[in-house]
Amino acid sequence: MRLAFVVGRFYEDLADRLVAGARAVCEDEGITDIDTFDVPGAYELPLAAKLAAETGAYDGVVCLGAVIRGQTSHYDYVCGESARGIMDVQLQTGVPCSFGVLTVDSLDQALARSGGDKRDSGRHAAEAVLALLAVKDQLAAAR
């Protein structure tokens, strides 16, 4: 199995924590063939995911990043469009893509959700891709 991680690096420390959580899940499952592609932020994740999915080289794409609410409506646009874009990629390509993007009000919330415990969004994003790949395999076997 080969996976792509696309990572929004606007919040570098958070991105590293999310990647570590996702990578830990993959290592637990014996998955080591992972390529990582960095982009500036969450808004760029959908195109990076689409480019990775369209290569045909990856079984799934784990999308990781963070958006922290500020004092303007920019947060709403970035969160909504990155989520919609990532969903569109998986529906258009059939390649499972997960939404491991923190959409939080504060840095404290982001830290609580980016590693080490049951609210590890990086871990959950990798698990989501693996779950979708299992469903895809089950359905392929049912043919």
BAFI-3210 file (N, C-alpha, C; in Angstrom, 3 decimals, decimal comma, padded with zeros to 6 digits):
// residues 143
n [1|2|3|4|5|6|7|8|9|10|11|12|13|14|15|16|17|18|19|20|21|22|23|24|25|26|27|28|29|30|31|32|33|34|35|36|37|38|39|40|41|42|43|44|45|46|47|48|49|50|51|52|53|54|55|56|57|58|59|60|61|62|63|64|65|66|67|68|69|70|71|72|73|74|75|76|77|78|79|80|81|82|83|84|85|86|87|88|89|90|91|92|93|94|95|96|97|98|99|100|101|102|103|104|105|106|107|108|109|110|111|112|113|114|115|116|117|118|119|120|121|122|123|124|125|126|127|128|129|130|131|132|133|134|135|136|137|138|139|140|141|142|143]
n.u [000,855|000,482|000,730|-000,113|000,771|-000,536|000,305|-000,552|001,403|001,189|000,960|003,537|004,541|002,203|001,524|003,654|003,106|000,626|001,366|003,087|001,270|-000,345|001,570|002,341|000,090|000,192|002,663|002,085|000,403|002,107|002,696|004,853|005,453|005,237|004,704|005,374|003,907|004,292|002,402|001,537|-000,742|-004,010|-005,860|-004,673|-004,597|-006,663|-006,036|-003,439|-004,025|-005,633|-003,833|-002,041|-003,765|-004,568|-002,301|-002,329|-000,621|-001,021|-002,782|-004,339|-004,976|-003,843|-004,872|-003,599|-003,518|-004,002|-006,343|-006,813|-009,130|-009,465|-009,816|-011,366|-013,515|-012,085|-011,274|-013,651|-014,035|-011,672|-011,761|-014,232|-013,923|-011,606|-012,442|-014,626|-013,303|-011,476|-013,267|-014,494|-012,348|-011,987|-014,452|-014,476|-012,229|-012,171|-010,252|-009,523|-009,590|-008,661|-009,863|-007,931|-007,753|-007,350|-009,831|-010,190|-010,744|-008,656|-005,120|-004,614|-006,742|-006,005|-003,557|-004,456|-005,730|-003,913|-002,173|-000,954|-003,102|-006,498|-007,747|-006,350|-005,977|-004,396|-003,804|-006,448|-007,103|-005,435|-006,407|-008,988|-008,571|-007,478|-009,662|-011,538|-010,188|-010,294|-013,055|-013,320|-011,803|-013,371|-015,736|-014,782|-014,122|-016,612|-017,642]
n.v [-001,185|002,203|005,502|008,991|011,862|014,992|018,143|021,000|023,661|026,037|026,402|025,281|023,709|022,452|021,043|019,222|017,678|016,551|015,036|013,222|011,745|010,584|009,123|007,302|005,613|004,433|003,109|001,282|-000,362|-001,444|000,015|001,627|002,929|005,936|009,097|012,511|015,644|019,013|021,982|025,513|026,108|025,240|025,862|025,190|022,451|020,831|020,909|019,848|017,297|016,354|016,346|014,396|012,156|011,809|010,839|008,122|006,650|006,390|004,834|006,076|009,343|011,356|014,187|016,938|019,595|022,907|025,332|028,252|030,158|033,610|037,160|037,802|036,937|035,197|032,689|031,109|030,852|029,537|027,129|025,965|025,778|024,223|021,819|021,128|020,962|018,832|016,727|016,702|015,833|013,130|012,067|012,542|011,173|008,653|007,896|007,427|010,151|011,890|014,194|015,740|018,204|020,599|022,625|025,132|027,233|028,240|028,193|026,509|024,674|023,537|022,319|020,402|018,688|017,670|015,559|012,745|011,845|010,563|012,404|012,864|014,233|013,791|011,076|010,089|010,879|009,302|006,791|006,979|006,985|004,411|002,879|003,464|002,370|-000,320|-000,797|-000,346|-002,485|-004,624|-004,266|-004,581|-007,271|-008,351|-008,365]
n.w [000,000|-000,784|000,304|000,197|001,943|002,270|003,304|004,995|005,817|007,292|010,046|011,346|013,577|014,491|012,196|012,052|014,325|013,610|011,366|012,617|014,190|012,181|010,791|012,755|012,963|010,432|010,558|012,595|011,167|009,369|007,120|005,117|002,824|002,039|000,754|001,232|000,751|000,874|001,368|001,366|003,079|004,470|002,496|000,113|000,123|-001,214|-004,045|-004,058|-003,056|-005,136|-007,286|-006,367|-006,129|-008,783|-010,025|-009,880|-008,433|-005,741|-003,098|-001,218|000,213|002,730|004,241|005,903|008,290|009,686|010,823|012,477|014,174|013,546|013,672|011,543|008,737|007,212|008,174|008,013|005,245|004,416|005,913|005,071|002,256|001,972|003,121|001,451|-000,998|-000,603|-000,164|-002,683|-004,260|-003,498|-004,244|-006,994|-007,936|-006,782|-005,059|-001,730|000,487|003,340|005,855|007,719|009,018|011,363|012,701|014,527|017,458|018,961|019,802|021,949|021,727|019,302|019,936|021,734|020,035|018,308|018,765|020,596|022,285|022,602|020,985|018,653|015,721|013,446|013,600|013,457|010,856|009,240|009,988|008,954|006,152|005,870|006,701|004,699|002,520|003,217|003,004|000,278|-000,717|000,243|-001,200|-003,792|-003,735|-003,592|-006,075]
ca.u [000,000|001,245|-000,072|000,427|000,377|-000,428|000,393|-000,546|002,474|001,061|001,323|004,556|004,590|000,988|001,640|004,563|002,389|-000,378|002,089|003,574|000,134|-000,726|002,661|002,306|-000,943|000,699|003,710|001,396|-000,194|003,162|002,732|006,040|005,581|004,499|005,339|004,804|003,930|003,972|001,817|001,545|-001,799|-005,168|-006,554|-003,975|-004,672|-007,442|-005,326|-002,345|-004,643|-006,075|-002,647|-001,539|-004,731|-004,605|-001,116|-002,571|000,452|-001,364|-004,040|-005,087|-004,327|-004,124|-004,731|-003,338|-003,247|-004,723|-006,852|-007,205|-010,008|-008,917|-010,816|-012,072|-014,238|-011,145|-011,345|-014,811|-013,797|-010,605|-012,258|-015,278|-013,435|-010,673|-013,239|-015,363|-012,353|-010,953|-014,366|-014,641|-011,259|-012,218|-015,622|-014,143|-011,153|-012,324|-009,128|-009,881|-008,873|-009,200|-009,835|-007,222|-007,480|-007,903|-010,591|-010,320|-010,813|-007,456|-003,936|-004,797|-007,588|-005,216|-002,583|-005,194|-006,236|-002,862|-001,205|-000,711|-004,205|-007,609|-008,203|-005,239|-006,576|-003,513|-004,074|-007,792|-007,101|-004,847|-007,355|-010,114|-008,153|-007,346|-011,011|-012,126|-009,522|-010,837|-014,374|-013,088|-011,389|-014,523|-016,660|-014,140|-014,210|-018,009|-018,032]
ca.v [000,000|003,448|006,659|010,350|012,839|016,382|018,811|022,451|024,000|027,388|026,225|024,244|022,801|021,645|020,129|018,146|016,816|015,805|014,050|012,171|010,893|009,808|008,185|006,243|004,656|003,697|002,204|000,203|-001,232|-001,925|000,828|002,485|003,604|007,188|010,307|013,708|016,833|020,188|023,167|026,609|026,095|024,364|026,204|024,534|021,002|020,105|020,729|018,897|015,976|015,971|016,023|013,106|011,107|011,607|010,124|006,687|006,024|006,325|004,193|007,034|010,622|011,877|015,649|017,414|021,014|023,574|026,686|028,795|031,322|034,938|038,208|038,081|035,789|034,387|031,342|030,398|030,531|028,542|025,844|025,421|025,432|023,097|020,615|020,816|020,567|017,496|015,796|016,622|015,026|011,694|011,675|012,585|010,246|007,334|007,674|007,936|011,314|012,227|015,599|015,864|019,631|021,171|023,868|025,411|028,630|028,702|027,350|025,465|023,639|022,869|021,451|019,282|017,808|017,380|014,530|012,143|011,221|010,091|013,461|013,070|014,337|013,160|009,643|009,823|011,054|008,090|005,696|007,146|006,507|002,954|002,320|003,557|001,392|-001,632|-000,880|-000,465|-003,867|-005,503|-004,120|-005,160|-008,714|-008,749|-008,359]
ca.w [000,000|-000,880|000,689|000,113|002,951|001,839|004,597|005,042|006,750|007,844|011,457|011,193|014,725|014,476|011,052|012,441|015,269|012,854|010,562|013,523|014,534|010,992|010,495|013,773|012,548|009,276|011,034|013,319|010,155|008,482|005,903|005,129|001,527|002,206|000,241|001,850|-000,087|001,689|000,740|002,343|004,084|004,263|001,246|-000,998|000,263|-002,226|-005,314|-003,829|-002,953|-006,482|-008,077|-005,880|-006,477|-010,235|-010,519|-009,864|-007,654|-004,324|-002,722|-000,430|000,492|004,067|004,194|007,258|008,427|010,771|010,639|013,785|013,998|013,825|013,882|010,294|008,186|006,443|008,750|007,484|003,842|004,300|006,429|004,209|000,919|002,029|003,371|000,228|-002,035|-000,320|-000,438|-004,136|-004,818|-003,350|-005,020|-008,422|-008,313|-006,168|-004,146|-000,410|001,010|004,660|006,262|008,989|009,172|012,582|012,521|015,954|017,880|019,671|019,765|022,964|021,130|018,268|020,605|022,324|018,976|017,335|019,096|021,881|023,005|021,774|020,076|017,721|014,386|012,461|013,733|012,942|009,407|008,657|010,221|008,028|004,831|005,928|006,775|003,356|001,663|003,573|002,375|-001,171|-000,948|000,466|-002,320|-004,977|-003,582|-003,724|-007,499]
c.u [000,894|000,308|000,668|-000,099|000,524|-000,630|000,445|000,392|002,355|001,418|002,266|004,563|003,367|001,039|002,542|003,886|001,341|000,270|002,574|002,452|-000,284|000,323|002,659|001,269|-000,428|001,776|003,101|000,806|000,839|003,272|003,905|006,223|004,685|005,319|004,614|005,004|003,446|003,412|001,742|000,480|-002,947|-005,869|-005,942|-004,076|-005,490|-006,701|-004,172|-002,887|-005,061|-004,887|-002,075|-002,467|-004,698|-003,365|-001,374|-001,545|000,064|-002,720|-004,939|-004,263|-004,798|-003,834|-004,648|-003,041|-004,050|-005,154|-007,342|-007,976|-009,285|-010,053|-011,594|-012,783|-013,346|-011,193|-012,467|-014,604|-012,757|-011,092|-013,253|-014,758|-012,426|-011,434|-013,979|-014,427|-011,806|-012,035|-014,546|-013,568|-011,567|-013,444|-015,318|-013,154|-011,362|-011,175|-009,512|-008,964|-009,491|-009,013|-009,236|-006,808|-008,151|-008,620|-011,011|-010,349|-009,521|-006,302|-004,054|-005,661|-006,812|-004,215|-003,269|-005,633|-005,154|-001,811|-001,247|-001,874|-005,333|-008,140|-007,112|-005,771|-005,699|-003,730|-005,433|-007,850|-006,516|-005,786|-008,535|-009,754|-008,054|-008,712|-011,689|-011,477|-010,008|-012,221|-014,222|-012,681|-012,553|-015,491|-016,089|-014,233|-015,632|-018,460|-018,077]
c.v [001,239|004,621|007,946|011,119|014,201|017,225|020,328|022,897|025,392|027,409|025,027|023,232|021,897|020,627|018,950|017,163|015,959|014,709|012,906|011,212|010,011|008,748|007,021|005,183|003,796|002,698|001,023|-000,820|-001,769|-001,171|001,795|003,269|004,841|008,330|011,505|014,902|018,015|021,309|024,262|026,505|025,196|024,631|025,488|023,010|020,305|019,898|019,746|017,476|015,471|015,567|014,666|011,975|010,793|010,915|008,633|005,934|005,769|005,678|005,141|008,275|011,118|013,373|016,182|018,907|021,590|024,962|027,136|030,084|032,611|035,923|038,556|036,816|034,873|032,923|030,529|029,973|029,427|027,177|025,202|024,965|024,299|021,795|020,187|020,305|019,170|016,444|015,616|015,732|013,545|011,229|011,632|011,502|008,827|006,966|008,251|009,074|011,662|013,706|015,688|017,305|020,115|022,460|024,289|026,915|029,147|027,722|026,222|024,329|022,845|021,894|020,215|018,264|017,372|016,398|014,023|011,498|010,849|011,145|013,839|013,061|013,758|011,662|009,300|009,946|009,833|006,903|005,773|006,642|004,986|002,276|002,358|002,573|-000,024|-001,829|-001,075|-001,891|-004,844|-005,457|-004,695|-006,689|-009,237|-008,839|-009,740]
c.w [000,000|-000,599|000,411|001,317|002,291|003,096|004,421|006,158|007,378|009,333|011,522|012,344|014,772|013,349|011,410|013,394|014,552|012,007|011,451|013,908|013,376|010,679|011,494|013,427|011,406|009,698|011,781|012,354|009,158|007,172|005,999|003,843|001,533|001,622|000,843|000,935|000,747|000,825|001,793|003,438|003,684|002,934|000,041|-000,946|-000,831|-003,548|-005,147|-003,739|-004,331|-007,349|-007,663|-006,316|-007,967|-010,797|-010,662|-009,031|-006,200|-004,111|-001,942|-000,155|001,859|004,037|005,624|007,262|009,578|010,339|012,011|013,555|014,376|014,010|012,619|009,815|007,341|006,883|008,103|006,030|003,691|004,776|005,475|002,866|000,949|002,262|002,105|-000,851|-001,826|-000,570|-001,940|-004,757|-004,679|-004,139|-006,520|-008,833|-007,810|-005,253|-002,784|000,036|002,365|004,954|007,665|009,228|010,454|012,237|013,916|016,235|018,491|019,492|020,791|022,433|020,080|018,890|021,186|021,277|017,993|017,826|020,511|022,608|022,057|020,814|019,084|016,288|013,283|012,434|013,113|011,417|008,710|008,826|009,251|006,632|004,826|005,986|005,404|002,389|001,961|002,959|000,870|-001,530|-000,782|-000,715|-003,608|-004,940|-003,788|-005,186|-008,073]
res [m|r|l|a|f|v|v|g|r|f|y|e|d|l|a|d|r|l|v|a|g|a|r|a|v|c|e|d|e|g|i|t|d|i|d|t|f|d|v|p|g|a|y|e|l|p|l|a|a|k|l|a|a|e|t|g|a|y|d|g|v|v|c|l|g|a|v|i|r|g|q|t|s|h|y|d|y|v|c|g|e|s|a|r|g|i|m|d|v|q|l|q|t|g|v|p|c|s|f|g|v|l|t|v|d|s|l|d|q|a|l|a|r|s|g|g|d|k|r|d|s|g|r|h|a|a|e|a|v|l|a|l|l|a|v|k|d|q|l|a|a|a|r]
***
